[in-house]
């Protein structure tokens, strides 16, 4: 077994197909890796984020057989050493170690190779799905190498199972929502014709991006400053993602039109019978039609015909994501920081623990003692 430390583009060129083969999800409970661990996602990060281009990919291989890999970069140069992050910390989803098999020796070999890639590394930060086989393996490997592990809670995200049919699925959807959507269709019919268009092919990439930006510029997010159209870095990422993801049949977008005016879109990625919702937005001038919910219901029906069993709604839990099922399951993630088994690593670890304790003490309400008297 050998370790190679490669430049990002070199890693994609040499190991791209094998890398993609190792990214596997689990539609039952979303305990696997979503498409943000894929080669298309990584190439989009390289195109849009300078820090990603400055990183390295640790590749574990046995001859021409890929056994695992870990893309990372130096996030900060601390006086005690280099603080590293997985590249997916720049923008990611349900991530973990990319391994041929969930075996402890493979995980330990990848972590051990940090010494080779960054001789002065002192910590490594990553966000992983919590309480999954891959996260347990990572923590076990860290402990096996004497690394200190700090764990931080990340807000959970909801997901829905599409069930066997649209009729069965709708039985669990909020009655009031379905009633409102029927009214929305009737209202839309007085204004024009509702129609949906799918975008999955590489030759549609430019048109899709233009439609996304048109909707974004007319959304409340644009006025609030949070839309893709307001953030060149986000726009560059999605522009770079569309072509490679479409080439791998990983991207599926649905746009809702009223006549020829785009009023809502949903962009997402596919993998192992799972659809991960990346971006959704609507034209605020058509808010009375509830275009995002109309789009979502149609999206679910179309995804079901493509064999998708589970939709990862991603992001934090919000009321509008909880209307699709009587009990919306959630998955949890956590941010792990691994500290090197060295004097510098131990100093940084204990310094962080002390700082967190002091911050927790300062956040206590000043009236607590008086209230308990």
VOVODO-461123 format. One record per residue (C-alpha): residue in one letter; x, y, z. Coordinates in steps of 0.001 Angstrom, whole numbers, padded with zeros to 6 digits, always signed. Each point is the difference from the previous one (the first is absolute). Layout:
! VOVODO-461123
aXYZ ...
//
This chain:
! VOVODO-461123
x+000000+000000+000000 x+001386+003398-000999 x-000858+003625+000695 x+000277+002693-002661 x-000323+003705+000743 x-001378+001590-003157 x-000933+003423-001274 x-003806+000244-000370 x-000140-000018-003808 x+002507-002845-000148 x-002159-002042+002394 x-003094+000548-002157 x+001849-000931-003181 x+001633-003125+001435 x-002725-001331+002277 x-003255+001716-001071 x-002053-003039-001150 x+001180-002157+002910 x-000692+002862+002443 x-003532+000367-001312 x-000579-003733+000389 x+000699+000222+003752 x-002641+002679+000691 x-003002-001980+001206 x-003180+001149+001748 x-002705-001852+001952 x-003622+000841-000834 x-001365-001606+003176 x+001526+002386+002557 x+002433+002220-001967 x+002967-001457+001866 x+002208-000007-003095 x+001770+002664-002029 x-002009+002407-002114 x+001121+001538-003286 x+001990+002715+001800 x+002724-002649+000334 x-000010-000584-003780 x+002573+000956-002609 x-002434+002463-001634 x-000422+001826+003310 x+003735+000037+000635 x+000728+001405-003458 x-002586+002769+000601 x+001728+000884+003269 x+003320+000162-001829 x-001480+002344-002591 x-001600+002341+002545 x+002161-000086+003147 x+003681+000905+000105 x+000485-001903+003276 x-001141-003222-001669 x+002557+000462-002783 x+002754+000499+002584 x-000848-003263+001773 x+001110-003573-000535 x-001618-003390-000361 x+001318-002896+002062 x-000429-003159-002057 x+000264-003497+001449 x+000461-002625-002696 x+001204-003518-000628 x+001570+000193-003430 x-002774+001247-002284 x-002730-000789+002518 x-001296+002993+001931 x-000579-000790+003669 x-000863+003462+001332 x+000631+003707-000261 x-000309+003209+001982 x+000057+003507-001556 x+001107+002706+002453 x+001601+003437+000147 x+001728+002281+002476 x-002690+002256+001417 x+002239+001950+002354 x+003646+000205+000958 x-000017+000134+003790 x+003183+000730+001968 x-000172-003610+001216 x-000417-001474-003474 x-002272-000375-003021 x-003735-000349+000610 x-001522-002132-002735 x-003539-000510-001254 x-001593-002467-002357 x-000677+001726-003305 x-003728-000613+000477 x+000112+002430+002951 x-000060+002711-002680 x-003404-001305-001107 x-001241-003497+000696 x-002823-002225+001125 x+000080-003502+001435 x+003697-000755-000146 x+002380-002558+001423 x+003125-001943-000849 x-000069-001210-003608 x+001031-003646+000330 x-000201-003194-002045 x-000980-001847+003170 x-000912+001244+003471 x+003116-001507+001562 x+001941+001508+002873 x+003481-000516-001529 x-001023+002042-003071 x-001326+002860+002114 x+003094+000000+002187 x+002298-000034-003035 x-001678+003113-001415 x+000237+001885+003292 x+003595-001083+000476 x+000859+001406-003440 x-000766+003531+001196 x+003563+000011+001393 x+001331-000522-003524 x-002152+002655-001681 x+000254+002675+002702 x+002995-000616+002297 x-001096+002903+002250 x-003698-000867+000196 x-001548+000375+003446 x-003758-000480-000507 x-002490-001261-002576 x-003632+001114-000118 x-002811-001775-001842 x-003791-000174+000086 x-001453-003509-000190 x-003327-001747+000304 x-000408-000891+003654 x-000241-003560+001357 x+000605-001675-003360 x+002449-002832-000735 x+002359+002461-001743 x-000032+002531+002854 x+000565-002729+002587 x+002891-001292-002084 x+001602+003445-000229 x-000207+000553+003764 x+001281-003502+000703 x+002946+000547-002356 x+000814+003333+001647 x+000003-001547+003461 x+002117-002889-001281 x+002659+002513-001066 x-000135+001880+003290 x-001760+003053-001489 x-002222+002105+002225 x-003518+000453-001380 x-002272+002960+000621 x-003656-000339-001044 x-002387+002881-000761 x-003704-000243-000719 x-001266+001021-003442 x-003754+000650-000434 x-001850-003003-001477 x-001500-000066-003489 x-003317-001569-001082 x-000711-002549-002711 x-003063-001753-001422 x-000649-003451-001401 x-001994+000146-003233 x-001878-003261+000683 x-001333-002241-002760 x-002447+002348-001698 x-001085+003600-000181 x-003356-000910+001483 x+001603-001672+003011 x+002386+002935+000450 x-002786+002587-000113 x-001803-001747+002840 x+002751+001279+002289 x+000142+003551-001380 x-001677+002824+001906 x-003690+000166-001021 x+000037+003771+000080 x+003034+000109-002272 x-001633-002235-002614 x-003159+002128+000154 x+002041+003184-000443 x+001899-001482-002926 x-003228-000901-001783 x-001058+003626+000460 x+003379+001127-001336 x-000528-002005-003191 x-003430+001542-000489 x+001428+003491+000526 x+002871-000689-002400 x-002448-001079-002703 x-001452+003519+000008 x+003467+001460-000660 x+001540-002426-002465 x+001207-003583-000323 x+002124-001822+002547 x+002673-002243-001499 x+003085-001797+001280 x+003286-000576-001796 x+002711-002470+000984 x+003702+000775-000309 x+002396-002947+000061 x+002175+000199-003134 x+003328+001775-000427 x-001253+002068-002936 x-002662+001466+002316 x+002499+001297+002572 x+000207+003596-001234 x-003771+000331-000317 x-000523-001442+003472 x+002483+002389+001601 x-001650+002965-001731 x-003439-001077+001270 x+001322-000516+003525 x+001477+003491+000075 x-003182+001538-001424 x-002074-001559+002784 x+002599+000916+002620 x+000077+003652-001076 x-003785+000156+000452 x-000067-001809+003357 x-000149+001321+003547 x+003460-001493+000464 x+001436+002518-002472 x-001350+002936+001991 x+001226-001606+003220 x+003461-000478-001503 x+000039-003802+000318 x-000744-001069-003586 x+002449-001664-002385 x-000310+003107-002186 x+001498+002082+002824 x+002972-002288+000647 x+002496-000410-002864 x+001757-002862+001805 x-003255-002010+000229 x-000847+000793-003602 x+003458-001170-001096 x-000462-003245+001942 x-003351-000874-001565 x+001183+001029-003452 x+002945-002384+000419 x-002156-002797+001448 x-002643-000262-002712 x+002051-001431-002869 x+002002-002704+001850 x-003017-001054+002075 x-002165-000254-003109 x+002739-001997-001737 x-000155-002518+002863 x-003844-000035-000058 x+000069+001392+003529 x-001887+003257-000506 x-003749+000462-000240 x-001733+003372-000055 x-003666+000865-000434 x-001209+003470-000936 x-003615+001158+000304 x-001229+002521-002574 x-003129+002092-000285 x-000227+000187-003765 x+003649+000861-000818 x+000887+001667+003311 x+002054-002118+002426 x-001583+000321+003440 x+001821-002698+002010 x+002847-002480-000348 x+001446-002925+001931 x+003594-001126-000552 x+001274-003251+001463 x+002365-002929-000380 x-000721-003714-000335 x+001754-003001+001470 x-001014-003546+000968 x-003768+000645-000026 x+000438+003244+001994 x-000676+003551-001184 x+001730+002790+001905 x-001683+003421-000277 x+002716+002612-000530 x-001902+003124-000955 x-003620+001081-000231 x-001326+003475-000621 x-003101+001772-001296 x-000986+003219-001723 x-001508+002131+002755 x-002361+001640-002487 x-001913-003293-000181 x-000037-000823+003701 x-003794-000405+000081 x+000388-003096-002200 x+002283-001710+002542 x+002346-000937-002861 x+002635-001708+002164 x-002537-002423+001452 x-001597-000631-003403 x+003450-000750-001364 x+000926-002274+002886 x-003095-002181-000315 x+000597-000447-003735 x+003682-000629+000673 x-000765-002819+002435 x-002246-001737-002554 x+002616+000248-002737 x+002828-001185+002225 x-002014-003028+001052 x-000272-001113-003646 x+003807+000225-000223 x+000443-002440+002874 x+000760+002614+002673 x-001159-001252+003396 x+001173+002755+002352 x+000307+003780-000279 x+002567+001747+002186 x-001493+003453+000647 x+003393+001179+001326 x+000659+003098+002074 x-001591+000664+003373 x-003463-001132+001060 x-002551+002624-001065 x-003831-000035+000055 x-000335-000080-003791 x+002045-003230-000094 x-002227-001777+002517 x-003267+000110-001948 x+000773-003006-002192 x-000373-002763+002573 x-001782-000470+003345 x+003324-000789+001645 x+003014+001307-001894 x+003153-001972+000845 x+003247+001858+000545 x+003664-000875-000176 x+002647+001551+002196 x+003477+001197-000791 x+002878+001028+002195 x+003194+001968-000460 x+003080-001896+001076 x+003382+001519+000710 x+002847-002494+000252 x+003133+001172+001820 x+003392-001465-000765 x+001684-002171+002599 x+002747+002527+000659 x+000757+002699+002539 x-001400+002650-002375 x-003144-002035-000595 x-000602-000544+003695 x+000561+003690+000771 x-002480+001024-002668 x-002562-002593+001145 x+000115+000977+003675 x+000088+003696-000875 x-003171-000454-002049 x-001701-001878+002846 x+000888+002756+002461 x-001239+002690-002366 x-003296-001853-000503 x-000507-000374+003762 x+000653+003698+000559 x-002404+000920-002811 x-002689-002266+001479 x+000468+001620+003412 x-000248+003506-001425 x-003227-000887-001815 x-001831-000892+003247 x-002768+002485+000893 x+001150+002453+002703 x-003280-000374+001869 x+000355-003763+000485 x+001193+000231+003613 x-002730+002466+000966 x-002676-002100-001603 x+000984-003072+001979 x-000038+001746+003363 
//
